[in-house]
Amino acid sequence: MRSVIDIKDLSTQEIEQIITVAEDIIKNPDKYAHKCSGKKLATLFFEPSTRTRLSFEAAMYELGGNVLSMSDAGSSSASKGESVADTAKVISCYADIIAMRHPKEGAPLVAATNASVPVINAGDGGHNHPTQTLADLLTIHREKGHFDNLTVGLCGDLKFGRTVHSLINALSRYKGINFVLISPEELKIPSYVKNEIKKCGLEYVQTKDLLEYMPKLDILYMTRVQKERFFNEEDYLRLKDSYILTPEKLATAKSDLCIMHPLPRVNEISVAVDKDPRACYFKQVLNGKFMRMALMLKLLGLED
Ligand code: NCD
């Protein structure tokens, strides 16, 4: 059974095929409107989410399939003490594919090992978020037309930001990528992610200073400080507004900079930036739906 728990579960060629299918869905939505008729997606979300869960659900509906949704962990059998393994076995009897979000790192992997249908990790703790990376990659592909030789700034909570960890893994496969890792000391990227960059022979710098590197960036990926992963409120309050992107701060940026954010935004990007043609974060949301459609077709064996 083919599941996607980590972006590493997809080869570069497979990611590029998923992009090709997503582009075709954008051009020819009618061709895909009934592809999943008779199929059911179960969304099991043990952690708050709006866009990711609704994105999966919209994706399945647009493919002509149906959805079984669990969005409130408190009302599920997990609150009675059911294990993730048992939940996965039970839901496999109802659905053809599962999307799972869980606060514990590794929970979707446990689900995949026990399910008899494909499981997609929709975010596990501070670890991984492969389908957000697919959304990010389609956005970069559509805005830049290529992945090689880009200077990519990742800014904010690089420690707990799971979207950053998955995106770095995917982009590290390409030639000439330069990473600029911008964060406060306490929210620096974990060493295992830095090691992945080094293993690929790519360059990175670590800095606290967004403005110094602004003129060099092709992509600026802003992130929210992940409040829910902090052990104490005081640290969160001290760090939460470390970076706030404003039109003034973009004065030295390239005219074709691509500004991204996985959303939800708190204060990291001032709403005044939304009018800037370089702001791509709402396009990212739409791209996420198309990539989830393409991924589900692949995992259900319904790709042409
Ligand atoms: C991200 C997540 O859940 O990790 N959101 C999302 O899925 N679009 C980012 C975040 O919550 O900050």
Boltz pocket constraint, residues with backbone or C-beta under 6 A from the ligand:
constraints:
  - pocket:
      binder: B
      contacts: [[A, 48], [A, 51], [A, 52], [A, 122], [A, 123], [A, 125], [A, 129], [A, 132], [A, 162], [A, 163], [A, 223], [A, 224], [A, 262], [A, 263], [A, 264]]
      max_distance: 6.0
